[in-house]
Amino acid sequence: MPRRTIGIAMNGVTGRMGYRQHLVRSILAIRDQGGLALPDGTTLWPEPILVGRNAEKLKALAERHGLDRWTTSLDEALADPDIEVYFDAQLTRLRGPAVRAAVAAGKHVYAEKPSADSLAQALELARLADRAGVKNGVVQDKIFLPGLLKLRRLVESGFFGRVLSVRGEFGYWVFEGDWQSAQRPSWNYRAEDGGGIVLDMFPHWQYVLEGVFAPIRSVYAHAATHIPERRDEQNQRFAASADDAAYAVFELEGGIVAQINSSWAVRVNRDELVEFQVDGTHGSAVAGLRTCRAQHRAVTPKPVWNPDVPTTERFREQWQEVPDNEDFDNGFKAQWELFLAHIAADTPFPHTLMSGARGVQIAELGLESARTGRRVPVPDLVPNPTPTLSPHTGADQ
């Protein structure tokens, strides 16, 4: 079987997400399985070069995983003719200049979300890539995870009938850094560094809602900074200038109402860190990232409100687990494989930088709504958007 090598400049792999999800669980996992099989029988072999600002960390990572190449010079990596793909997992505020340089060098671009820290910049990057003729994509990992794939299966089967509403709860307590160390980097809580839960999570909610249900037509949001002071990695106090919680109502095409709470100042009383409850005329479901439970209207209980007596119904026990019915791979790896196949074999890939720009748009409109206290309509970014493809089946929605 012939093998083709594809060089990938991976910028930002010393960070938690870039290292764990993209390098180890995606690119190295593809190598561990023997490469990526393409439709023509060729095996695609990813060859990463690690890029970053800290030479000691890069060298240590390369040695740990038996990799030969690393550099602190992005220009050097982009000048290498063997590098076909540029991947960016840096801080959001650093992404724009690096992606512009990669596009100018003729490299295909794959970037973490949000694709930029402003809609204007996100649109600029998408249009630059399209004009340059380079293939491009943005990470939209949640819809590749088992829970949401099973939820999507229910939607496509018509299980819900007419979908009425989606209610999402996301979050956990991020420690302030004083009596226990914080489990997220401190820049997340500084607006000047691109932090804030709206910019971080609303792009996720955009592609989840659009990819599973329907496009967002309006946004109403309230953003808050519940923890006004935190400590950084040097144990120094700093004033949190970014929102750490957001409470939003999204109106979707077709009249579906989605209400999603996002918070880094909430203690978890759920089965997973994020859960979505979907209610429709024919059935309901509750999906996390791994599991999905459903209840059809034929087996829906008929509770009667009576606060004067104890509730005897075991409501959670009345839901049925949606079976896996297949083996699910790591969501980040699954999307990497689609993107690499898109480059090497021109297979479809709808998760482009323009798709990423729609996520940044929802974040900006959410912040505008939070500032003004108003419901904000969502205009189309392009007259005829590319139809979204199912990550599960590849079929048009």
N, C-alpha and C positions, 0 to 999 in steps of 0.2 A: 504494500500500500504506500503510495507516494506521500511524502511529508513536506509541508511548507512551513517555514518559520516566519513569524510576524513579530517585529520588534515593538515594544510598548514602553514609552517613557512614563513612569508612574511617579507623579509629583504629589507629595503629601503623605507618603507611606509611614512616616514616623508618628503620625497621629493615630489615635485609637481606631477610628473608622477605616482610614486608608490602609492601615496595617492588617487589622483583624479580618475585616469583611472583604476587602478588595485584593490585597496581596495574598494572604494565607488561605482564606476560604473560597477565593475565586480563581485567581491566576495560578497559584501553586497547586490548587486542587485540580484544575484542568490538566496541569502537567502530570500530577500524580495518577490521573486516570488514563494517561497515555496520549493526551491531546484531545482536540475537538474534531470529531468526524464531520466532514462536509458532505453535501449531497452528491458530489461527483466522485466520492471515495477517497479524496485527499484528507489527510490528517493535518490539522492546523496546530502548530506548536508555538505557544506564546513565549517570547523571550523578553523578560522585563529588564529595564535599567532603572534603578532607584534614584529618584531626584529629590533633593531637599536642601535645607539650609544648614543642617548639623552633620558635619562629616563623620564624627564619632558614632552617632546613632546609625547613620547610613551604612557605615562599614560593619558595625555589629550586626545589623539586620542581614546584610549580604552574607556574612560569614555564617550566621545561624542557619541560613536556608540554602547554603551552597551556591549562591549567585555570584557571578563574576563581575558585574558592572554596577557602579553607582557613581554619582557626581553631584556636586553642589552647584554646577553651572547648567541652568536650563538652556542657555544658548548652545552649549556644547551638545546636549542631548538632541536638540531640535536640528542641529546641523548634520547629525548622523544620518546618512541615506538609508541605513538599515532600520531606522525607526519609522514605522508607519502610523502609529497611534500615539496621541498624547492623552493621558488621563490626569485629571485634576481633582485632588481631595484636600486642597489647602483651605485655609480660612477663606470665607466667602469674599472678603474685601480684596484678596490677592488674586482672585480667579480671573477677573477681566483681562488684565494685562498679559497674563500667561496664555490664556486661550487665544487672544489676538495674535500673539507671537507664534503660536502653534499653527493657526490658520494661515498666517503669512508664510510659514515654512512649508505649507502644503500637507500638513499632517491631519489625519482624521482625528476628531476630538470626541472624547467621552468625559463627562464631568459630573461630580456630585451635585446634588441639589442643596440650596437654591442655585440656579445657574449663574446668578449675579445678585448684587445687593440692591438693584433698582430695575424697574421694568425697562427703562430706556436702555440701560446697559445690556439687559438680557436680550432685548430685540436686536440691538446692534450686533451682538455675538452671533445670534441665529442668522441674521441676514449676511454677515460677513462670511460665515461658513457656507451658506447656500451659494453666494456669488462666487466663492473660490472653488466650488465643486467638491468640497471635502465632506465625507460622511460624518454625521455628528449625532450625539445622543446625550441624554441626561439620565442619571440614576433615578429610577422610580420603583424601588425594591418591594414596597409593601404589597403590590398587586401580584407579586410572584410567590407570595407566601401561602402555605396550605389553607389557613383559615379563610382568607379572602378568595382564593381559588375555588374553594368549596361554596362560598357565598355566591360567587359569580356563576357557578354551576346551577344553583337554585334559581337565580335570576333568569338565566338562559332557558331553563326548563319550564318557565312559567309558574313555578311553585307559588309565588307571592300573589298571583293575580295582578291587580293594580297596586303598585307600590305607593304607600301613603307617606311614610316617614322613615328617616334614619336618625338614630340617636347614638352619638359616639362619646366615649369617655376615655381620655388618654392622660397619663401622667403618673408621677411618683414624687416622693419627697427627695429633693436634692439638698443634701446637707450644706449648711451655711459655711462650713470650713473652719469653725472655731472648735467646738468640742468633738466633732467628727469631720474628717476630711471630705470635701465635696467629690462626688463621683462624675461631675461634668467639668470641663475646663472653664476657668473664670471668664473668658471672653464672651461666653454665652450670655452673660449678664451685663455687658457693656454695649450700649447701642453704637458707640463710636467704633467698635471693633466688629460690627456686623451681628451682634447678639440680639436675642429676643425670641420668644417662643412663637410669635406670629410669623416672622420671617423663616423660622426653622420648620414649623409644623404645617402652616397653611398650604405650602406647595405640596406636601403629602396629601392633605385632604382634597386638594384640587384634583390630582390624578386618580385618587381612590374613588371619589364621587363620580368623576367623568368616566373613568374606566369601567366601573361596575354598574353605575346607574344612568346618569345623564349629566350634561354640562351644567355648570353653575350659572344662574342668571342674575342673582343679587346676593349681597353680603350685608349682614348686620353683625357688628362685633363690639364687644367691650374688652379692652385690654387692661391689665393691672400689673403693678409691681408690688407683690405682696410682701416680699422680703427686701427691705430697702438697703440693707448693708450685708456684705459678704466678705470672705477672706480669699485672697488669691493663692497661687501656688507657692508664694514666698511667705505665706501667713500674714500678709499685710491687709488691713481693712480697706475696702473700697466701697463707694456708693454705687449701688446697682442702678444703672441708667436705662436698662432695657426691661421690657415686659417679661414677667415669668409666668403669667397665666392669661388665657384668653377664652372668652365665652362667646360663641358665634352661632348665628342662624343663617344657613345658606338655603336659598330657594333654587331648586333645580328645574330644568326644563320638564314640562309635563305636570308641574304643580307639586312635585315631591319636596317635602320640607326636611332638611337635614340640620340637626342641632348637635354641635360638637364642642365639648369642653376640653381644653388643653391646659395642663398645669404642671409646673415643677414644684408646687407647694401644696401637694395633696397626698394623703396617705392611702395606700391601695386597699380597697375592699372589693376586689374583682378577681376573677380567675386569671386574667392576663393584664399586662400594663395598658393595653388598649383593647376596647371591645366596642362593637357596633351592634345595636339592635335595629333590625329592619322589620317594619310592620306593613303588611299588605292585606288586601281584602280576602285572600284565600289562605294566608299563612304568615308566620313570623319566623325570624331566625336571630340568633345571637352569635356573632363571629368574633374571634380574636385573631391573633396572628397564626396560631397553630390549629385551633379547634373551631368547630361550628356546630351549633345545636339548633334544631328547628321544631316548630309546632304547627301542624296543619289545622285548618279551621274545624275539620271533622272531630278532632280530639281536643279542642280548646275547652278548658273548664269554664264553668259559669259561676264565678264568685259573686256573692252578695255582700255589699258593704254593711258591716255591723260592728262598730268599734266597741260595743259593750261585751263582746265575747271573744275568747282567743281564736286566732285563725288556725284551723286544723289542716288546711290544704298544704301539701308539699309542692309548691309551684315549680321549683327548680327540677323536681323529679319527673315532671310531666312533659319534659322536652326530650327529643330524640337526637342522639348524636348522628351527625352526617358522616358517613364513612369516608375514609381516604380514597379507596378504589384505585389508587395508584401510588407509586413512590414519588415523593416530593423532594426536590433538590434544594440546596441553599438558594434563597431568593436572589441574592446578589450574584451568585455564580450563574444562575439561570439567565439573568439579564445580560451578563457579560458574554455568555455563549451566543445569545441572539445577536448582540452587537458585533462580535467577531465574525460570525457567519454573514452578517450584513455586509461587512467590509470585504470578506474573501469570496463570497458567493452571491452577493447582491440579493440576499433574501430580505423580506420586509422587516422594517424596524420603525414603528411609529413614535417612539419615545425620543423625539428629536429635541434640539435646543429650542425650537419654536414651541414645542409642547412644554418644555421647562419654563419658557417665558410666561405661559399661561399660569403656571404655579406662582411665579413672582408677582404677576398681576393680581392674583387673589390676595396675596400677602399685603401688597400696597393698598388695595381697596379695603382690606380689613383694618389696616391702620388708619386709613382715612375715615372709615366708619367710626372707629373708636375715638378719633379726635372730634368729629362733628356730632356724634350721637345719632347719625342718620343711616337709614338703609341705602346702600349704594348699588346701582345697577352695574352689571358686568358687560362691557361692550366686546364685540368680537375683535380679535387682533388681526385676523385675516378674513377676507370675504368668504372663502371656501376652504375651511380647515380640512386637513387630511383626515379621513375616517380613522377613528381609533380602532386598533386591532386587539382582539383578545390575546393576552399573554398565554392563555391556556390552549386555545385552538387555532389562533392565527386568522380567525374569521372576522369579517366586518361586523361591527356592532349594528 
